[in-house]
Amino acid sequence: MRITLTKQGDDACTLHQTTMSSTTVFSIPIAKVALQSALRELLMNPEKHEVMVDAVMFDRYREGLRVHAGGGRFELRYVNLFPLVLEAAE
């Protein structure tokens, strides 16, 4: 499985999950930089359980973090999450 994050204008981004058999696209109504900052904030503060950025909520689960936007959610396991966060540090 491969997960990528792409910028969609100044105030939106999209998470793409690609496997051998399917592709999932999840649109998020905040900037890519804001999403990466929220993910870093949760990773750096183990006591914190959730973060809100505008209408998007980020929370923890045992195997990673979840992004809730609109009526859906996208689960990011730690193994897939770290490359997205490290990309922001470049």
C-alpha positions in Angstrom: 0.0 0.0 0.0 1.2 3.5 -0.8 -0.3 6.7 0.6 0.5 10.1 -0.9 -0.6 13.7 0.0 -1.1 16.2 -2.8 -1.9 19.9 -2.6 -5.2 21.0 -4.2 -5.0 24.8 -4.3 -4.2 27.0 -1.3 -6.8 25.6 1.0 -7.3 21.9 0.3 -5.3 18.7 -0.1 -6.0 15.1 -1.0 -4.8 11.8 0.5 -4.4 9.0 -2.1 -4.2 5.4 -1.1 -3.1 2.9 -3.7 -3.0 -0.8 -3.4 -2.6 -3.6 -5.9 -6.4 -3.7 -6.4 -7.8 -0.3 -5.7 -7.3 3.4 -5.3 -8.9 5.6 -2.7 -9.0 9.4 -2.8 -9.9 11.5 0.3 -10.3 15.2 0.0 -9.5 17.4 3.0 -10.6 21.1 3.2 -7.4 22.5 4.7 -4.0 23.3 3.3 -1.4 20.5 3.0 0.9 22.4 5.4 -1.9 22.7 8.0 -2.6 18.9 7.7 1.1 18.1 8.2 1.4 20.4 11.1 -1.7 18.8 12.8 -0.2 15.3 12.3 3.1 16.4 13.8 1.4 18.0 16.7 -0.3 14.8 17.6 2.9 12.8 17.1 4.9 15.1 19.3 2.4 15.3 22.2 1.5 11.7 23.3 -0.9 13.1 25.9 -3.0 14.8 23.3 -5.8 12.7 21.8 -7.3 14.9 19.2 -6.6 18.2 17.3 -9.1 20.3 15.3 -8.1 22.4 12.3 -11.1 24.3 11.0 -13.7 21.6 10.2 -11.2 18.8 10.2 -10.5 16.6 13.2 -7.4 14.4 13.8 -7.4 11.7 16.5 -5.4 8.7 17.6 -6.2 5.1 17.4 -4.0 2.2 18.5 -2.2 1.8 15.1 -2.0 5.4 13.9 -4.0 8.6 13.4 -7.3 9.3 11.8 -8.4 12.3 9.7 -12.1 13.1 9.9 -13.5 15.5 7.2 -17.0 15.9 5.9 -18.8 12.6 6.4 -15.8 10.4 6.1 -12.5 9.5 7.7 -9.1 8.3 6.5 -6.9 6.1 8.7 -3.1 6.6 8.6 -1.2 3.8 10.1 2.1 4.9 11.7 4.2 3.1 9.0 2.4 5.2 6.3 2.2 8.3 8.4 5.9 9.0 9.0 6.8 9.6 5.3 4.0 12.2 5.0 5.2 14.0 8.1 8.9 13.8 7.2 8.2 15.3 3.7 7.1 18.5 5.5 10.5 18.8 7.2 12.4 18.9 3.8 
